[in-house]
Amino acid sequence: MARNSISPKVILLKGNGGITINNEMMELLTITLAHGCIGLPLKALYAENIYIVKDRETFWEIHKQIKEKPCCFVHAIDGLDEDDMKRIKAQNVTFV
């Protein structure tokens, strides 16, 4: 069943540095330290360095392996398709 534009995919985010998600600016380090991560619908995401983490287990531990700053770790439970990737803008996108 195809998703429609009314219900965007929910992604988990954590990391450090500022991001813009769905036209709202936020500081990921504060959220990550306080809550571990945040889940939001993916309408538009911009960050300087984005790591797309396919495996959920890896997502929870990725900050121990990758110490780059700033960085934004993204995990989508059902994965990201081509339309989702068009909503993500970054200077660097890396798949882990």
Residue pairs with C-beta under 8 A, 6 or more apart in sequence:
3 9
3 83
7 41
8 41
8 42
8 43
8 87
9 41
9 42
9 76
9 78
9 80
9 84
10 39
10 40
10 41
10 42
10 76
10 77
11 39
11 40
11 41
11 42
11 45
11 74
11 75
11 76
11 80
12 37
12 38
12 39
12 59
12 74
12 75
12 76
12 77
13 19
13 21
13 28
13 31
13 37
13 38
13 39
13 40
13 45
13 72
13 73
13 74
14 28
14 31
14 32
14 36
14 37
14 38
14 59
14 63
14 72
14 73
15 28
15 29
15 32
15 47
15 51
15 63
15 70
15 71
15 72
15 73
16 28
16 29
16 32
16 69
16 70
16 71
17 27
17 28
17 29
17 47
17 48
17 49
17 69
17 70
17 71
17 72
18 25
18 26
18 27
18 28
18 47
18 70
19 25
19 26
19 28
19 45
19 46
19 47
19 72
20 26
20 44
20 45
20 46
20 47
21 40
21 44
21 45
21 46
22 40
22 41
22 43
22 44
22 45
23 43
23 44
28 47
28 70
28 72
31 37
31 38
32 63
36 60
37 59
42 76
42 80
42 84
42 87
42 88
43 87
44 87
44 89
45 72
45 74
45 87
45 88
45 89
46 88
46 89
46 90
47 70
47 71
47 72
47 90
48 70
48 71
48 72
48 90
48 91
48 92
49 68
49 70
49 71
49 72
49 90
49 91
49 92
49 94
50 71
50 72
50 73
50 74
50 88
50 90
50 92
50 93
50 94
51 62
51 66
51 71
51 72
51 73
51 74
51 93
51 94
51 95
51 96
52 74
52 75
52 80
52 88
52 93
52 94
52 95
52 96
53 59
53 62
53 73
53 74
53 75
53 96
54 75
54 79
54 95
54 96
56 75
56 77
58 96
59 73
59 75
62 73
62 96
63 73
66 73
66 96
72 90
74 80
74 88
76 84
80 88
